[in-house]
Each structure stands twice: as C-alpha cells, then as structure tokens.
Amino acid sequence: MNLLDGKVALITGASSGIGEATALALSTEGALVAAGARRVDRLESLARKAPGEMLTLDLDVTDQSSVRAAVAATVGRFGALDILVNNAGLMLAGPLLGADVSEWTRMVDTNLLGSMYTVHAALPYLLEKKGTVVQVSSTSGRIASAGNGVYSATKFGITAFAESLRQEVTAQGVRVVVVEPGFVATELSGHISDPAMRAAAQEMASSMRTLRPGDIAEAVVYAITQPAHVAVNEILIRPTDQIR
C-alpha cells in the first residue's frame, strides 16, 4: 500500500523544477494529482511520466478566476481535495535603484497573492478533509540579501500568511507546512533579467553541490505523510555547501 493512496493533491507551478518533481513523487505514493501551470504542453509530458492518474490544468495563479476554476476542476474530477502544494513562483532579482517595477508586481502577484488566492479557493475542501497546505518558500524568506529585496519580501510574506493560516485552521485538523529550499537546480535563476544578478546567481549555484528538485519533493512527502496528530510546520533545506 502506498502512503497516499486515494488522496487528492493540487500542485501549482507543476511544469518544471520542484513542482514537477513533487507531482511525480505524490503520484508515485498513490495520490490522484491535479498538476497546474501556464505551460500546458509541459504538463502533458509530465502526465505521461506519472505512474498514477494525473489531471493537467491550465492555471495562472495571478488570475483568481483561473484559480477557482482549477480547484473546481480538481474536485469535479476526483471528488475531494486533501493536499494543496503552492509552488508557483518567480525570482526576478535586481538592485532597487533603477529597477523595472513591473517585475516587482509580477513577483508579488505570483509568489504571494497567487498562493493566497489558491488557499482561499481550496480551503473549504481542505477543511472538509482535514487536509494539508504546503507553501513553498525559500531561504530568502528567512534571510534577505542585496538585490533580492522584493523576492525576499514575497517569501517573508508567504511565511507570515502561512503562520496566520495555521493558527486559524489547525484546531480543525488542517496542517500547514512551509518548505524553505536553498539553492536548487531549477530554471528559477534563468528568469532573472538583470545580467549581473543572473550571472551572480549562476556563479553561486555552480560553486556548490546544489539541491535537486527531488530532494524538496521528498521533504514534501515526509511532511504530508506524518500521522494526523503530527504537524511538520516548517522545513528548511539547504545544500550542505551553502553558507547562508
């Protein structure tokens, strides 16, 4: 018997990296997975690799109607929702002076508001099933650094929102988990538009044995498969070589 047989999970940002690895890990453990992202072509490829049934969803977390539709489609297909993994995110690092503030808006809309919208839409179903919310944050949600002010602000915000959510729902049996990865080998740094910041991120990543997306997926599986009376509220995962 697999650890998550019959459980239903919705994962945002599932087209690559941590989201993709988590979708596969939960499917391997028997979950019925709804994988959401904007890059639907990648989701179709993901579904073909999944060992279990997987629903693919064209999902833009910055659009509240898209989020509500994704939650409704998940429940309509599988009949319930037990697990929400809020993973969709952007890291558009750069100095504050002379910044393109539209990038700030994109990060706030995706990283912070997007995860909040998804929790809002999913919460009635999670309360019904005494489910679990997993918020993927970052070490930048603990330690801010030059050039990452807005990204860090969104990740600090995720942690604050998660703690408030936890206090509201834990007595009703819903568990809230914040996962804070350090450097992970994903596409995230490739989206940085500032050339100097992009080069610095890539240089830093190449200087260490970075985490793999599967490392984070395993931590998610660990947290959500604990007994009902055990709440793993926060997991900080850094590469051994990462100093801060």
C-alpha positions as CSV (number, residue, x, y, z in Angstrom):
1,M,0.0,0.0,0.0
2,N,1.3,3.4,-0.9
3,L,1.4,6.3,1.6
4,L,-1.1,8.5,-0.3
5,D,-3.5,6.0,-1.8
6,G,-6.7,7.8,-2.6
7,K,-5.6,11.2,-1.5
8,V,-6.1,14.1,-3.9
9,A,-3.4,16.8,-4.5
10,L,-3.4,20.0,-6.4
11,I,0.1,21.4,-7.2
12,T,0.7,24.8,-8.7
13,G,3.8,25.6,-10.9
14,A,4.0,21.9,-11.8
15,S,5.5,22.3,-15.3
16,S,9.1,22.2,-14.1
17,G,11.5,22.0,-11.1
18,I,10.2,21.4,-7.6
19,G,6.5,21.4,-8.8
20,E,7.2,18.7,-11.4
21,A,9.2,16.6,-9.0
22,T,6.5,16.9,-6.3
23,A,3.8,15.9,-8.7
24,L,5.7,12.8,-9.7
25,A,6.6,12.0,-6.0
26,L,3.0,12.3,-4.9
27,S,1.7,10.2,-7.8
28,T,4.3,7.6,-7.0
29,E,2.9,7.4,-3.5
30,G,-0.6,6.8,-4.8
31,A,-2.1,10.3,-4.9
32,L,-4.5,11.5,-7.5
33,V,-2.7,14.6,-8.8
34,A,-4.0,17.8,-10.4
35,A,-1.0,19.5,-11.9
36,G,-1.5,23.2,-12.8
37,A,0.7,25.6,-14.7
38,R,0.7,28.0,-17.6
39,R,2.9,25.8,-19.8
40,V,0.3,23.2,-20.5
41,D,2.5,21.4,-23.1
42,R,4.9,20.5,-20.4
43,L,2.1,19.3,-18.2
44,E,1.0,16.8,-20.8
45,S,4.6,15.4,-20.9
46,L,4.5,15.2,-17.1
47,A,1.2,13.3,-17.1
48,R,2.7,10.7,-19.4
49,K,5.5,10.1,-16.9
50,A,3.3,9.9,-13.9
51,P,2.6,6.4,-12.5
52,G,-0.9,7.3,-11.4
53,E,-3.8,9.3,-12.7
54,M,-3.0,13.0,-13.3
55,L,-5.2,15.8,-14.3
56,T,-3.5,18.7,-16.1
57,L,-4.8,22.2,-15.6
58,D,-4.1,25.5,-17.5
59,L,-3.6,27.6,-14.3
60,D,-2.4,31.1,-13.9
61,V,-2.3,31.8,-10.1
62,T,-2.4,35.5,-10.6
63,D,-5.9,35.2,-12.0
64,Q,-8.5,34.5,-9.3
65,S,-11.0,33.0,-11.8
66,S,-8.3,30.7,-13.1
67,V,-7.5,29.6,-9.6
68,R,-11.2,28.9,-8.7
69,A,-11.6,27.0,-11.9
70,A,-8.6,24.8,-11.2
71,V,-9.9,24.0,-7.7
72,A,-13.3,23.2,-9.1
73,A,-11.9,21.0,-11.8
74,T,-9.8,19.1,-9.3
75,V,-12.8,18.4,-7.0
76,G,-15.0,17.7,-10.0
77,R,-12.6,15.1,-11.4
78,F,-11.5,13.4,-8.1
79,G,-14.4,14.3,-5.7
80,A,-12.3,15.9,-3.0
81,L,-9.1,17.9,-2.2
82,D,-6.7,16.7,0.5
83,I,-3.4,18.4,-0.3
84,L,-2.5,21.8,-1.8
85,V,1.1,22.5,-2.8
86,N,1.6,26.2,-3.6
87,N,4.8,26.1,-5.6
88,A,4.3,28.6,-8.4
89,G,6.9,31.3,-8.2
90,L,9.3,33.8,-9.9
91,M,12.7,35.1,-8.8
92,L,13.4,38.4,-10.7
93,A,16.4,39.6,-8.7
94,G,18.0,43.0,-9.2
95,P,19.0,46.2,-7.4
96,L,16.3,48.5,-6.2
97,L,17.8,51.6,-7.9
98,G,16.6,51.8,-11.5
99,A,14.5,48.6,-11.1
100,D,11.8,47.7,-13.6
101,V,8.9,47.9,-11.0
102,S,6.7,45.8,-13.2
103,E,8.9,42.9,-12.2
104,W,8.0,43.6,-8.5
105,T,4.4,43.4,-9.4
106,R,4.9,40.1,-11.2
107,M,6.6,38.6,-8.1
108,V,4.1,39.9,-5.7
109,D,1.2,38.7,-7.9
110,T,2.7,35.2,-8.5
111,N,4.6,34.4,-5.3
112,L,2.4,35.9,-2.7
113,L,-1.0,36.8,-3.9
114,G,-1.1,33.7,-6.1
115,S,-0.6,31.4,-3.2
116,M,-3.1,33.3,-1.1
117,Y,-5.7,33.1,-3.9
118,T,-5.2,29.4,-4.1
119,V,-5.5,28.8,-0.4
120,H,-8.7,30.9,-0.4
121,A,-10.3,28.8,-3.1
122,A,-9.1,25.5,-1.8
123,L,-9.7,26.0,2.0
124,P,-13.3,24.8,2.2
125,Y,-12.4,21.5,0.7
126,L,-9.3,21.1,2.8
127,L,-11.3,21.8,5.9
128,E,-13.7,19.1,4.9
129,K,-10.9,16.5,4.5
130,K,-8.7,17.8,7.3
131,G,-6.1,18.2,4.6
132,T,-2.6,19.8,4.3
133,V,-1.4,23.1,2.8
134,V,2.3,23.1,1.7
135,Q,3.7,26.6,1.0
136,V,7.0,26.5,-0.9
137,S,9.0,29.5,0.3
138,S,12.8,29.9,0.3
139,T,15.8,30.6,2.4
140,S,15.2,34.2,1.1
141,G,12.1,34.1,3.3
142,R,14.4,34.0,6.3
143,I,17.4,36.0,5.3
144,A,17.2,39.0,2.9
145,S,20.1,39.9,0.7
146,A,21.1,42.8,-1.5
147,G,19.4,42.5,-4.9
148,N,16.7,40.3,-3.6
149,G,14.6,42.7,-1.6
150,V,11.3,42.2,-3.4
151,Y,11.7,38.5,-3.9
152,S,12.5,38.1,-0.2
153,A,9.5,40.3,0.7
154,T,7.2,37.9,-1.1
155,K,8.8,34.9,0.6
156,F,8.7,36.5,4.1
157,G,5.1,37.2,3.3
158,I,4.4,33.6,2.5
159,T,5.7,32.6,5.9
160,A,3.6,35.2,7.7
161,F,0.5,34.2,5.8
162,A,1.1,30.5,6.5
163,E,1.5,31.1,10.2
164,S,-1.7,33.1,10.4
165,L,-3.4,30.4,8.4
166,R,-2.1,27.7,10.7
167,Q,-3.5,29.4,13.7
168,E,-6.9,29.7,12.1
169,V,-7.2,26.1,10.9
170,T,-5.0,23.8,13.0
171,A,-7.7,23.2,15.6
172,Q,-9.9,21.9,12.7
173,G,-7.3,19.4,11.6
174,V,-5.8,21.2,8.7
175,R,-2.0,21.2,8.7
176,V,0.1,24.0,7.2
177,V,3.7,23.3,6.1
178,V,6.3,25.9,4.9
179,V,9.2,24.4,3.0
180,E,12.2,26.7,2.6
181,P,14.7,25.5,0.0
182,G,18.1,26.9,-0.5
183,F,19.8,26.6,-3.9
184,V,18.0,24.1,-6.1
185,A,19.0,23.2,-9.6
186,T,15.9,24.6,-11.4
187,E,15.1,27.2,-14.1
188,L,14.4,29.9,-11.5
189,S,17.6,31.9,-11.8
190,G,17.3,31.8,-15.6
191,H,14.3,34.1,-15.4
192,I,16.4,37.0,-13.9
193,S,16.5,39.9,-16.4
194,D,19.4,41.8,-14.8
195,P,22.6,40.3,-16.4
196,A,24.8,40.9,-13.4
197,M,22.4,39.3,-10.9
198,R,21.7,36.4,-13.2
199,A,25.4,35.8,-13.6
200,A,26.0,36.1,-9.8
201,A,23.2,33.6,-9.1
202,Q,24.6,31.1,-11.6
203,E,28.1,31.5,-10.3
204,M,26.9,30.9,-6.8
205,A,25.0,27.8,-7.8
206,S,28.0,26.4,-9.6
207,S,30.2,26.9,-6.6
208,M,28.3,24.2,-4.6
209,R,26.5,20.9,-4.8
210,T,23.0,22.3,-5.3
211,L,19.9,20.5,-4.2
212,R,17.8,18.6,-6.8
213,P,14.1,19.2,-7.2
214,G,13.5,15.6,-6.0
215,D,15.2,16.5,-2.7
216,I,12.4,19.0,-2.0
217,A,9.7,16.7,-3.2
218,E,10.9,14.0,-0.7
219,A,10.6,16.6,2.1
220,V,7.0,17.4,1.0
221,V,6.1,13.7,1.0
222,Y,7.6,13.3,4.5
223,A,5.6,16.3,5.9
224,I,2.2,15.3,4.5
225,T,2.5,11.6,5.4
226,Q,3.0,12.1,9.1
227,P,0.3,10.8,11.4
228,A,-2.7,13.2,11.8
229,H,-1.6,14.3,15.2
230,V,1.9,15.4,13.9
231,A,2.2,18.8,12.2
232,V,5.6,19.5,10.5
233,N,5.1,23.2,10.2
234,E,8.5,24.3,8.8
235,I,11.3,22.6,6.9
236,L,14.5,24.5,6.0
237,I,16.6,22.6,3.4
238,R,20.0,24.0,2.3
239,P,22.7,22.4,0.3
240,T,25.5,21.3,2.7
241,D,27.8,23.7,0.9
242,Q,25.5,26.7,1.2
243,I,26.7,29.1,3.9
244,R,23.6,31.4,4.3
